[in-house]
Amino acid sequence: MLRWESYRAVYGAELRAAAREYSDHGWPVVGACSAGLLLATGTALDVVEVSAAVGRRVCAQLRAAGLAVPVAATPTGTWWFPVTAGAVLPAALRERADVVLHTDGAAVLAPPSETPDGWVHWRVAPALSGYRPSSSELIIAAVTAAVRAHESDRLPAVAGRP
């Protein structure tokens, strides 16, 4: 067997195993094929996707509170958090390009999916929380605070002010 064929066989087995694992814990799997593993939103979970900069701040807040929640990272620089279904973003977040709520049947590429840019992978594995999606209110509040902090870091200094 050629090395490439061996790699594809192992990758396919990983996708199938992850699909079974997610399904066994009630996460709706849309498909597991050579393109990757897709989770459907809107029933068992929704997904809040943010820029990596915002995601790091969210994780820092949660860590400071002693909370471990599932977090996935994509090779394109976004992080996503599975949250309880029925999430609604506040108006202040809806207009932002770096915060996206996936719900109502949207499919999200899940670990261990491979893209041309790299791998979707877990920053914090869902097994650490028993595969329970995080409270949407908790994550959205943390995202709101992280966005505010991120924005204040980017504001130019005003003369005479620290």
Secondary structure, 3 states (H helix, E strand, C coil): CCHHHHHHHHHHHHHHHHHHHHHHCCCCEEEEECCEEEEECCCCCEEEEEEHHHHHHHHHHHHHCCCCCCEEECCCCEEEEEECCCCCCCHHHHCCCCEEEECCCCEEEECCCEECCEECEEEECHHHHCCCCECHHHHHHHHHHHHHHHHHHHCCCCCCCC
